[in-house]
């Protein structure tokens, strides 16, 4: 596994034990919330990766010094 590899789904789940600090899981419950919200602050201690506040108060996830912001786009296909 190289330094720049990214795994998703089952592959990510399989590497959770060997690379717990850099495996992002359980982030869906953070979607649409601000970093300062009680629910977010209560959840942070239970996560193995670093959760940070972005410049605009949103939630960011930092892995290996790279900050990623949680952005979700919802499309209504009617």
PDB file of N, CA, C and O in Angstrom, chain B, residues numbered from 101:
ATOM      1  N   UNK B 101       0.839  -1.189   0.000  1.00  0.00           N
ATOM      2  CA  UNK B 101       0.000   0.000   0.000  1.00  0.00           C
ATOM      3  C   UNK B 101       0.874   1.240   0.000  1.00  0.00           C
ATOM      4  O   UNK B 101       1.729   1.410   0.869  1.00  0.00           O
ATOM      5  N   UNK B 102       0.660   2.085  -0.960  1.00  0.00           N
ATOM      6  CA  UNK B 102       1.437   3.309  -1.047  1.00  0.00           C
ATOM      7  C   UNK B 102       0.872   4.416  -0.186  1.00  0.00           C
ATOM      8  O   UNK B 102      -0.245   4.325   0.322  1.00  0.00           O
ATOM      9  N   UNK B 103       1.653   5.449  -0.033  1.00  0.00           N
ATOM     10  CA  UNK B 103       1.274   6.595   0.793  1.00  0.00           C
ATOM     11  C   UNK B 103       0.070   7.338   0.220  1.00  0.00           C
ATOM     12  O   UNK B 103      -0.675   7.958   0.979  1.00  0.00           O
ATOM     13  N   UNK B 104      -0.140   7.295  -1.083  1.00  0.00           N
ATOM     14  CA  UNK B 104      -1.200   8.069  -1.721  1.00  0.00           C
ATOM     15  C   UNK B 104      -2.444   7.239  -2.043  1.00  0.00           C
ATOM     16  O   UNK B 104      -3.408   7.773  -2.591  1.00  0.00           O
ATOM     17  N   UNK B 105      -2.443   5.967  -1.718  1.00  0.00           N
ATOM     18  CA  UNK B 105      -3.598   5.123  -2.019  1.00  0.00           C
ATOM     19  C   UNK B 105      -4.793   5.511  -1.175  1.00  0.00           C
ATOM     20  O   UNK B 105      -4.658   5.862  -0.003  1.00  0.00           O
ATOM     21  N   UNK B 106      -5.966   5.442  -1.788  1.00  0.00           N
ATOM     22  CA  UNK B 106      -7.216   5.684  -1.080  1.00  0.00           C
ATOM     23  C   UNK B 106      -8.142   4.508  -1.350  1.00  0.00           C
ATOM     24  O   UNK B 106      -8.295   4.062  -2.487  1.00  0.00           O
ATOM     25  N   UNK B 107      -8.744   4.025  -0.298  1.00  0.00           N
ATOM     26  CA  UNK B 107      -9.641   2.890  -0.417  1.00  0.00           C
ATOM     27  C   UNK B 107     -11.027   3.303   0.042  1.00  0.00           C
ATOM     28  O   UNK B 107     -11.177   4.135   0.937  1.00  0.00           O
ATOM     29  N   UNK B 108     -12.038   2.712  -0.581  1.00  0.00           N
ATOM     30  CA  UNK B 108     -13.415   3.008  -0.215  1.00  0.00           C
ATOM     31  C   UNK B 108     -14.167   1.699  -0.049  1.00  0.00           C
ATOM     32  O   UNK B 108     -13.772   0.667  -0.593  1.00  0.00           O
ATOM     33  N   UNK B 109     -15.244   1.752   0.700  1.00  0.00           N
ATOM     34  CA  UNK B 109     -16.113   0.592   0.851  1.00  0.00           C
ATOM     35  C   UNK B 109     -15.440  -0.555   1.576  1.00  0.00           C
ATOM     36  O   UNK B 109     -14.798  -0.353   2.606  1.00  0.00           O
ATOM     37  N   UNK B 110     -15.585  -1.763   1.040  1.00  0.00           N
ATOM     38  CA  UNK B 110     -15.057  -2.967   1.681  1.00  0.00           C
ATOM     39  C   UNK B 110     -13.538  -2.919   1.811  1.00  0.00           C
ATOM     40  O   UNK B 110     -12.997  -3.397   2.808  1.00  0.00           O
ATOM     41  N   UNK B 111     -12.844  -2.359   0.839  1.00  0.00           N
ATOM     42  CA  UNK B 111     -11.385  -2.255   0.909  1.00  0.00           C
ATOM     43  C   UNK B 111     -10.950  -1.411   2.088  1.00  0.00           C
ATOM     44  O   UNK B 111      -9.997  -1.760   2.784  1.00  0.00           O
ATOM     45  N   UNK B 112     -11.632  -0.310   2.318  1.00  0.00           N
ATOM     46  CA  UNK B 112     -11.305   0.557   3.454  1.00  0.00           C
ATOM     47  C   UNK B 112     -11.607  -0.156   4.765  1.00  0.00           C
ATOM     48  O   UNK B 112     -10.836  -0.064   5.721  1.00  0.00           O
ATOM     49  N   UNK B 113     -12.705  -0.849   4.808  1.00  0.00           N
ATOM     50  CA  UNK B 113     -13.078  -1.564   6.026  1.00  0.00           C
ATOM     51  C   UNK B 113     -12.043  -2.635   6.362  1.00  0.00           C
ATOM     52  O   UNK B 113     -11.743  -2.861   7.534  1.00  0.00           O
ATOM     53  N   UNK B 114     -11.497  -3.294   5.342  1.00  0.00           N
ATOM     54  CA  UNK B 114     -10.494  -4.331   5.552  1.00  0.00           C
ATOM     55  C   UNK B 114      -9.186  -3.780   6.117  1.00  0.00           C
ATOM     56  O   UNK B 114      -8.480  -4.490   6.833  1.00  0.00           O
ATOM     57  N   UNK B 115      -8.858  -2.540   5.809  1.00  0.00           N
ATOM     58  CA  UNK B 115      -7.606  -1.975   6.304  1.00  0.00           C
ATOM     59  C   UNK B 115      -7.789  -1.199   7.605  1.00  0.00           C
ATOM     60  O   UNK B 115      -6.821  -0.640   8.120  1.00  0.00           O
ATOM     61  N   UNK B 116      -8.989  -1.151   8.143  1.00  0.00           N
ATOM     62  CA  UNK B 116      -9.275  -0.414   9.371  1.00  0.00           C
ATOM     63  C   UNK B 116      -8.355  -0.807  10.531  1.00  0.00           C
ATOM     64  O   UNK B 116      -7.847   0.064  11.238  1.00  0.00           O
ATOM     65  N   UNK B 117      -8.141  -2.087  10.728  1.00  0.00           N
ATOM     66  CA  UNK B 117      -7.327  -2.546  11.856  1.00  0.00           C
ATOM     67  C   UNK B 117      -5.860  -2.162  11.694  1.00  0.00           C
ATOM     68  O   UNK B 117      -5.213  -1.779  12.669  1.00  0.00           O
ATOM     69  N   UNK B 118      -5.337  -2.258  10.496  1.00  0.00           N
ATOM     70  CA  UNK B 118      -3.915  -1.966  10.279  1.00  0.00           C
ATOM     71  C   UNK B 118      -3.623  -0.480  10.108  1.00  0.00           C
ATOM     72  O   UNK B 118      -2.469  -0.065  10.215  1.00  0.00           O
ATOM     73  N   UNK B 119      -4.641   0.324   9.847  1.00  0.00           N
ATOM     74  CA  UNK B 119      -4.417   1.750   9.593  1.00  0.00           C
ATOM     75  C   UNK B 119      -5.569   2.565  10.184  1.00  0.00           C
ATOM     76  O   UNK B 119      -6.201   3.355   9.483  1.00  0.00           O
ATOM     77  N   UNK B 120      -5.833   2.370  11.458  1.00  0.00           N
ATOM     78  CA  UNK B 120      -7.026   2.939  12.090  1.00  0.00           C
ATOM     79  C   UNK B 120      -7.039   4.470  12.096  1.00  0.00           C
ATOM     80  O   UNK B 120      -8.103   5.066  11.921  1.00  0.00           O
ATOM     81  N   UNK B 121      -5.891   5.123  12.291  1.00  0.00           N
ATOM     82  CA  UNK B 121      -5.851   6.582  12.379  1.00  0.00           C
ATOM     83  C   UNK B 121      -6.152   7.253  11.034  1.00  0.00           C
ATOM     84  O   UNK B 121      -6.620   8.391  11.004  1.00  0.00           O
ATOM     85  N   UNK B 122      -5.891   6.569   9.942  1.00  0.00           N
ATOM     86  CA  UNK B 122      -6.097   7.147   8.617  1.00  0.00           C
ATOM     87  C   UNK B 122      -7.295   6.562   7.881  1.00  0.00           C
ATOM     88  O   UNK B 122      -7.465   6.806   6.687  1.00  0.00           O
ATOM     89  N   UNK B 123      -8.123   5.795   8.576  1.00  0.00           N
ATOM     90  CA  UNK B 123      -9.326   5.243   7.964  1.00  0.00           C
ATOM     91  C   UNK B 123     -10.525   6.058   8.432  1.00  0.00           C
ATOM     92  O   UNK B 123     -10.803   6.142   9.628  1.00  0.00           O
ATOM     93  N   UNK B 124     -11.223   6.648   7.490  1.00  0.00           N
ATOM     94  CA  UNK B 124     -12.360   7.513   7.803  1.00  0.00           C
ATOM     95  C   UNK B 124     -13.638   6.677   7.742  1.00  0.00           C
ATOM     96  O   UNK B 124     -13.952   6.070   6.718  1.00  0.00           O
ATOM     97  N   UNK B 125     -14.358   6.659   8.845  1.00  0.00           N
ATOM     98  CA  UNK B 125     -15.599   5.894   8.938  1.00  0.00           C
ATOM     99  C   UNK B 125     -16.577   6.685   9.814  1.00  0.00           C
ATOM    100  O   UNK B 125     -16.160   7.536  10.599  1.00  0.00           O
ATOM    101  N   UNK B 126     -17.843   6.410   9.682  1.00  0.00           N
ATOM    102  CA  UNK B 126     -18.855   7.030  10.532  1.00  0.00           C
ATOM    103  C   UNK B 126     -19.047   8.523  10.308  1.00  0.00           C
ATOM    104  O   UNK B 126     -19.536   9.215  11.201  1.00  0.00           O
ATOM    105  N   UNK B 127     -18.684   9.026   9.167  1.00  0.00           N
ATOM    106  CA  UNK B 127     -18.760  10.469   8.916  1.00  0.00           C
ATOM    107  C   UNK B 127     -20.160  10.929   8.509  1.00  0.00           C
ATOM    108  O   UNK B 127     -20.444  12.126   8.546  1.00  0.00           O
ATOM    109  N   UNK B 128     -21.022  10.020   8.128  1.00  0.00           N
ATOM    110  CA  UNK B 128     -22.358  10.421   7.662  1.00  0.00           C
ATOM    111  C   UNK B 128     -23.148  11.159   8.734  1.00  0.00           C
ATOM    112  O   UNK B 128     -23.942  12.046   8.419  1.00  0.00           O
ATOM    113  N   UNK B 129     -22.938  10.804   9.989  1.00  0.00           N
ATOM    114  CA  UNK B 129     -23.669  11.477  11.067  1.00  0.00           C
ATOM    115  C   UNK B 129     -23.219  12.927  11.251  1.00  0.00           C
ATOM    116  O   UNK B 129     -23.872  13.685  11.969  1.00  0.00           O
ATOM    117  N   UNK B 130     -22.118  13.323  10.617  1.00  0.00           N
ATOM    118  CA  UNK B 130     -21.608  14.690  10.720  1.00  0.00           C
ATOM    119  C   UNK B 130     -22.113  15.599   9.597  1.00  0.00           C
ATOM    120  O   UNK B 130     -21.952  16.818   9.660  1.00  0.00           O
ATOM    121  N   UNK B 131     -22.710  15.013   8.592  1.00  0.00           N
ATOM    122  CA  UNK B 131     -23.168  15.766   7.421  1.00  0.00           C
ATOM    123  C   UNK B 131     -24.181  16.841   7.814  1.00  0.00           C
ATOM    124  O   UNK B 131     -25.122  16.584   8.564  1.00  0.00           O
ATOM    125  N   UNK B 132     -23.971  18.033   7.299  1.00  0.00           N
ATOM    126  CA  UNK B 132     -24.915  19.128   7.488  1.00  0.00           C
ATOM    127  C   UNK B 132     -24.827  19.811   8.840  1.00  0.00           C
ATOM    128  O   UNK B 132     -25.664  20.656   9.157  1.00  0.00           O
ATOM    129  N   UNK B 133     -23.848  19.467   9.631  1.00  0.00           N
ATOM    130  CA  UNK B 133     -23.710  20.055  10.958  1.00  0.00           C
ATOM    131  C   UNK B 133     -22.516  20.994  11.009  1.00  0.00           C
ATOM    132  O   UNK B 133     -21.609  20.916  10.180  1.00  0.00           O
ATOM    133  N   UNK B 134     -22.530  21.870  11.983  1.00  0.00           N
ATOM    134  CA  UNK B 134     -21.401  22.771  12.239  1.00  0.00           C
ATOM    135  C   UNK B 134     -20.499  22.133  13.291  1.00  0.00           C
ATOM    136  O   UNK B 134     -20.963  21.350  14.120  1.00  0.00           O
ATOM    137  N   UNK B 135     -19.231  22.464  13.255  1.00  0.00           N
ATOM    138  CA  UNK B 135     -18.249  21.893  14.161  1.00  0.00           C
ATOM    139  C   UNK B 135     -18.605  22.114  15.626  1.00  0.00           C
ATOM    140  O   UNK B 135     -18.342  21.255  16.467  1.00  0.00           O
ATOM    141  N   UNK B 136     -19.198  23.256  15.931  1.00  0.00           N
ATOM    142  CA  UNK B 136     -19.475  23.611  17.324  1.00  0.00           C
ATOM    143  C   UNK B 136     -20.742  22.967  17.898  1.00  0.00           C
ATOM    144  O   UNK B 136     -21.004  23.111  19.092  1.00  0.00           O
ATOM    145  N   UNK B 137     -21.523  22.273  17.094  1.00  0.00           N
ATOM    146  CA  UNK B 137     -22.754  21.662  17.582  1.00  0.00           C
ATOM    147  C   UNK B 137     -22.463  20.599  18.634  1.00  0.00           C
ATOM    148  O   UNK B 137     -21.465  19.884  18.549  1.00  0.00           O
ATOM    149  N   UNK B 138     -23.330  20.504  19.609  1.00  0.00           N
ATOM    150  CA  UNK B 138     -23.186  19.562  20.712  1.00  0.00           C
ATOM    151  C   UNK B 138     -23.040  18.126  20.211  1.00  0.00           C
ATOM    152  O   UNK B 138     -22.186  17.385  20.697  1.00  0.00           O
ATOM    153  N   UNK B 139     -23.857  17.734  19.256  1.00  0.00           N
ATOM    154  CA  UNK B 139     -23.829  16.363  18.734  1.00  0.00           C
ATOM    155  C   UNK B 139     -22.458  16.044  18.143  1.00  0.00           C
ATOM    156  O   UNK B 139     -21.936  14.946  18.337  1.00  0.00           O
ATOM    157  N   UNK B 140     -21.879  16.992  17.429  1.00  0.00           N
ATOM    158  CA  UNK B 140     -20.570  16.797  16.817  1.00  0.00           C
ATOM    159  C   UNK B 140     -19.499  16.682  17.891  1.00  0.00           C
ATOM    160  O   UNK B 140     -18.663  15.779  17.839  1.00  0.00           O
ATOM    161  N   UNK B 141     -19.515  17.578  18.854  1.00  0.00           N
ATOM    162  CA  UNK B 141     -18.511  17.562  19.919  1.00  0.00           C
ATOM    163  C   UNK B 141     -18.593  16.279  20.750  1.00  0.00           C
ATOM    164  O   UNK B 141     -17.576  15.772  21.222  1.00  0.00           O
ATOM    165  N   UNK B 142     -19.791  15.769  20.921  1.00  0.00           N
ATOM    166  CA  UNK B 142     -19.987  14.523  21.665  1.00  0.00           C
ATOM    167  C   UNK B 142     -19.448  13.321  20.879  1.00  0.00           C
ATOM    168  O   UNK B 142     -18.988  12.348  21.477  1.00  0.00           O
ATOM    169  N   UNK B 143     -19.501  13.384  19.565  1.00  0.00           N
ATOM    170  CA  UNK B 143     -19.079  12.281  18.706  1.00  0.00           C
ATOM    171  C   UNK B 143     -17.558  12.236  18.483  1.00  0.00           C
ATOM    172  O   UNK B 143     -16.994  11.154  18.315  1.00  0.00           O
ATOM    173  N   UNK B 144     -16.899  13.386  18.479  1.00  0.00           N
ATOM    174  CA  UNK B 144     -15.466  13.479  18.152  1.00  0.00           C
ATOM    175  C   UNK B 144     -14.585  12.537  18.973  1.00  0.00           C
ATOM    176  O   UNK B 144     -13.717  11.885  18.393  1.00  0.00           O
ATOM    177  N   UNK B 145     -14.761  12.431  20.281  1.00  0.00           N
ATOM    178  CA  UNK B 145     -13.876  11.536  21.048  1.00  0.00           C
ATOM    179  C   UNK B 145     -13.965  10.061  20.644  1.00  0.00           C
ATOM    180  O   UNK B 145     -13.063   9.283  20.954  1.00  0.00           O
ATOM    181  N   UNK B 146     -15.018   9.680  19.973  1.00  0.00           N
ATOM    182  CA  UNK B 146     -15.208   8.287  19.580  1.00  0.00           C
ATOM    183  C   UNK B 146     -14.640   7.971  18.198  1.00  0.00           C
ATOM    184  O   UNK B 146     -14.625   6.811  17.785  1.00  0.00           O
ATOM    185  N   UNK B 147     -14.179   8.984  17.489  1.00  0.00           N
ATOM    186  CA  UNK B 147     -13.630   8.791  16.151  1.00  0.00           C
ATOM    187  C   UNK B 147     -12.115   8.632  16.229  1.00  0.00           C
ATOM    188  O   UNK B 147     -11.467   9.259  17.067  1.00  0.00           O
ATOM    189  N   UNK B 148     -11.560   7.811  15.373  1.00  0.00           N
ATOM    190  CA  UNK B 148     -10.122   7.546  15.404  1.00  0.00           C
ATOM    191  C   UNK B 148      -9.322   8.514  14.549  1.00  0.00           C
ATOM    192  O   UNK B 148      -8.096   8.559  14.657  1.00  0.00           O
ATOM    193  N   UNK B 149      -9.978   9.280  13.714  1.00  0.00           N
ATOM    194  CA  UNK B 149      -9.300  10.250  12.857  1.00  0.00           C
ATOM    195  C   UNK B 149      -9.514  11.652  13.413  1.00  0.00           C
ATOM    196  O   UNK B 149     -10.360  11.862  14.283  1.00  0.00           O
ATOM    197  N   UNK B 150      -8.745  12.609  12.905  1.00  0.00           N
ATOM    198  CA  UNK B 150      -8.804  13.967  13.429  1.00  0.00           C
ATOM    199  C   UNK B 150      -9.905  14.785  12.756  1.00  0.00           C
ATOM    200  O   UNK B 150      -9.925  14.932  11.534  1.00  0.00           O
ATOM    201  N   UNK B 151     -10.808  15.306  13.559  1.00  0.00           N
ATOM    202  CA  UNK B 151     -11.888  16.162  13.069  1.00  0.00           C
ATOM    203  C   UNK B 151     -11.531  17.588  13.450  1.00  0.00           C
ATOM    204  O   UNK B 151     -11.254  17.877  14.615  1.00  0.00           O
ATOM    205  N   UNK B 152     -11.538  18.486  12.460  1.00  0.00           N
ATOM    206  CA  UNK B 152     -11.138  19.876  12.683  1.00  0.00           C
ATOM    207  C   UNK B 152     -12.235  20.822  12.219  1.00  0.00           C
ATOM    208  O   UNK B 152     -13.129  20.440  11.464  1.00  0.00           O
ATOM    209  N   UNK B 153     -12.150  22.051  12.682  1.00  0.00           N
ATOM    210  CA  UNK B 153     -13.097  23.087  12.243  1.00  0.00           C
ATOM    211  C   UNK B 153     -12.494  23.814  11.055  1.00  0.00           C
ATOM    212  O   UNK B 153     -11.347  24.258  11.111  1.00  0.00           O
ATOM    213  N   UNK B 154     -13.261  23.938   9.982  1.00  0.00           N
ATOM    214  CA  UNK B 154     -12.787  24.672   8.805  1.00  0.00           C
ATOM    215  C   UNK B 154     -12.973  26.171   9.031  1.00  0.00           C
ATOM    216  O   UNK B 154     -13.578  26.584  10.020  1.00  0.00           O
ATOM    217  N   UNK B 155     -12.457  26.972   8.122  1.00  0.00           N
ATOM    218  CA  UNK B 155     -12.537  28.438   8.245  1.00  0.00           C
ATOM    219  C   UNK B 155     -13.965  28.944   8.343  1.00  0.00           C
ATOM    220  O   UNK B 155     -14.229  29.955   8.994  1.00  0.00           O
ATOM    221  N   UNK B 156     -14.893  28.237   7.690  1.00  0.00           N
ATOM    222  CA  UNK B 156     -16.293  28.680   7.705  1.00  0.00           C
ATOM    223  C   UNK B 156     -17.131  27.996   8.792  1.00  0.00           C
ATOM    224  O   UNK B 156     -18.358  28.096   8.777  1.00  0.00           O
ATOM    225  N   UNK B 157     -16.484  27.310   9.724  1.00  0.00           N
ATOM    226  CA  UNK B 157     -17.199  26.694  10.837  1.00  0.00           C
ATOM    227  C   UNK B 157     -17.745  25.309  10.556  1.00  0.00           C
ATOM    228  O   UNK B 157     -18.406  24.711  11.405  1.00  0.00           O
ATOM    229  N   UNK B 158     -17.470  24.798   9.368  1.00  0.00           N
ATOM    230  CA  UNK B 158     -17.945  23.463   9.008  1.00  0.00           C
ATOM    231  C   UNK B 158     -16.998  22.407   9.586  1.00  0.00           C
ATOM    232  O   UNK B 158     -16.040  22.731  10.288  1.00  0.00           O
ATOM    233  N   UNK B 159     -17.279  21.162   9.284  1.00  0.00           N
ATOM    234  CA  UNK B 159     -16.479  20.052   9.779  1.00  0.00           C
ATOM    235  C   UNK B 159     -15.479  19.634   8.712  1.00  0.00           C
ATOM    236  O   UNK B 159     -15.830  19.451   7.546  1.00  0.00           O
ATOM    237  N   UNK B 160     -14.243  19.486   9.129  1.00  0.00           N
ATOM    238  CA  UNK B 160     -13.194  18.994   8.250  1.00  0.00           C
ATOM    239  C   UNK B 160     -12.577  17.752   8.859  1.00  0.00           C
ATOM    240  O   UNK B 160     -12.609  17.568  10.076  1.00  0.00           O
ATOM    241  N   UNK B 161     -12.024  16.912   8.026  1.00  0.00           N
ATOM    242  CA  UNK B 161     -11.337  15.713   8.480  1.00  0.00           C
ATOM    243  C   UNK B 161      -9.900  15.824   8.003  1.00  0.00           C
ATOM    244  O   UNK B 161      -9.646  16.085   6.827  1.00  0.00           O
ATOM    245  N   UNK B 162      -8.965  15.625   8.915  1.00  0.00           N
ATOM    246  CA  UNK B 162      -7.560  15.765   8.565  1.00  0.00           C
ATOM    247  C   UNK B 162      -6.886  14.392   8.620  1.00  0.00           C
ATOM    248  O   UNK B 162      -6.911  13.704   9.640  1.00  0.00           O
ATOM    249  N   UNK B 163      -6.285  14.020   7.493  1.00  0.00           N
ATOM    250  CA  UNK B 163      -5.575  12.752   7.389  1.00  0.00           C
ATOM    251  C   UNK B 163      -4.204  13.031   6.801  1.00  0.00           C
ATOM    252  O   UNK B 163      -4.086  13.615   5.724  1.00  0.00           O
ATOM    253  N   UNK B 164      -3.171  12.609   7.514  1.00  0.00           N
ATOM    254  CA  UNK B 164      -1.787  12.805   7.077  1.00  0.00           C
ATOM    255  C   UNK B 164      -1.496  14.260   6.723  1.00  0.00           C
ATOM    256  O   UNK B 164      -0.786  14.540   5.757  1.00  0.00           O
ATOM    257  N   UNK B 165      -2.043  15.177   7.504  1.00  0.00           N
ATOM    258  CA  UNK B 165      -1.781  16.592   7.301  1.00  0.00           C
ATOM    259  C   UNK B 165      -2.601  17.245   6.202  1.00  0.00           C
ATOM    260  O   UNK B 165      -2.463  18.446   5.966  1.00  0.00           O
ATOM    261  N   UNK B 166      -3.447  16.488   5.529  1.00  0.00           N
ATOM    262  CA  UNK B 166      -4.289  17.032   4.459  1.00  0.00           C
ATOM    263  C   UNK B 166      -5.700  17.182   5.005  1.00  0.00           C
ATOM    264  O   UNK B 166      -6.299  16.212   5.468  1.00  0.00           O
ATOM    265  N   UNK B 167      -6.231  18.403   4.950  1.00  0.00           N
ATOM    266  CA  UNK B 167      -7.579  18.654   5.452  1.00  0.00           C
ATOM    267  C   UNK B 167      -8.592  18.471   4.338  1.00  0.00           C
ATOM    268  O   UNK B 167      -8.429  18.997   3.237  1.00  0.00           O
ATOM    269  N   UNK B 168      -9.648  17.713   4.641  1.00  0.00           N
ATOM    270  CA  UNK B 168     -10.729  17.487   3.689  1.00  0.00           C
ATOM    271  C   UNK B 168     -12.022  17.967   4.327  1.00  0.00           C
ATOM    272  O   UNK B 168     -12.289  17.675   5.493  1.00  0.00           O
ATOM    273  N   UNK B 169     -12.807  18.687   3.582  1.00  0.00           N
ATOM    274  CA  UNK B 169     -14.079  19.181   4.087  1.00  0.00           C
ATOM    275  C   UNK B 169     -15.183  18.238   3.624  1.00  0.00           C
ATOM    276  O   UNK B 169     -15.185  17.773   2.484  1.00  0.00           O
ATOM    277  N   UNK B 170     -16.121  17.964   4.526  1.00  0.00           N
ATOM    278  CA  UNK B 170     -17.247  17.105   4.172  1.00  0.00           C
ATOM    279  C   UNK B 170     -18.247  17.935   3.375  1.00  0.00           C
ATOM    280  O   UNK B 170     -18.854  18.869   3.900  1.00  0.00           O
ATOM    281  N   UNK B 171     -18.407  17.587   2.115  1.00  0.00           N
ATOM    282  CA  UNK B 171     -19.359  18.272   1.241  1.00  0.00           C
ATOM    283  C   UNK B 171     -20.264  17.210   0.628  1.00  0.00           C
ATOM    284  O   UNK B 171     -19.788  16.226   0.062  1.00  0.00           O
ATOM    285  N   UNK B 172     -21.539  17.414   0.743  1.00  0.00           N
ATOM    286  CA  UNK B 172     -22.487  16.458   0.195  1.00  0.00           C
ATOM    287  C   UNK B 172     -23.406  17.186  -0.769  1.00  0.00           C
ATOM    288  O   UNK B 172     -23.952  18.243  -0.453  1.00  0.00           O
ATOM    289  N   UNK B 173     -23.568  16.606  -1.942  1.00  0.00           N
ATOM    290  CA  UNK B 173     -24.469  17.188  -2.933  1.00  0.00           C
ATOM    291  C   UNK B 173     -25.648  16.239  -3.081  1.00  0.00           C
ATOM    292  O   UNK B 173     -25.470  15.035  -3.264  1.00  0.00           O
ATOM    293  N   UNK B 174     -26.830  16.781  -3.002  1.00  0.00           N
ATOM    294  CA  UNK B 174     -28.040  15.973  -3.136  1.00  0.00           C
ATOM    295  C   UNK B 174     -28.756  16.405  -4.405  1.00  0.00           C
ATOM    296  O   UNK B 174     -29.027  17.587  -4.615  1.00  0.00           O
ATOM    297  N   UNK B 175     -29.051  15.437  -5.233  1.00  0.00           N
ATOM    298  CA  UNK B 175     -29.753  15.708  -6.478  1.00  0.00           C
ATOM    299  C   UNK B 175     -31.149  15.115  -6.407  1.00  0.00           C
ATOM    300  O   UNK B 175     -31.313  13.955  -6.030  1.00  0.00           O
ATOM    301  N   UNK B 176     -32.138  15.887  -6.759  1.00  0.00           N
ATOM    302  CA  UNK B 176     -33.507  15.419  -6.774  1.00  0.00           C
ATOM    303  C   UNK B 176     -33.825  15.001  -8.215  1.00  0.00           C
ATOM    304  O   UNK B 176     -33.906  15.847  -9.105  1.00  0.00           O
ATOM    305  N   UNK B 177     -34.002  13.725  -8.434  1.00  0.00           N
ATOM    306  CA  UNK B 177     -34.238  13.208  -9.776  1.00  0.00           C
ATOM    307  C   UNK B 177     -35.715  12.841  -9.955  1.00  0.00           C
ATOM    308  O   UNK B 177     -36.070  11.663  -9.985  1.00  0.00           O
ATOM    309  N   UNK B 178     -36.543  13.833 -10.070  1.00  0.00           N
ATOM    310  CA  UNK B 178     -37.973  13.578 -10.272  1.00  0.00           C
ATOM    311  C   UNK B 178     -38.298  13.602 -11.730  1.00  0.00           C
ATOM    312  O   UNK B 178     -39.453  13.409 -12.108  1.00  0.00           O
TER     313      UNK B 178
END
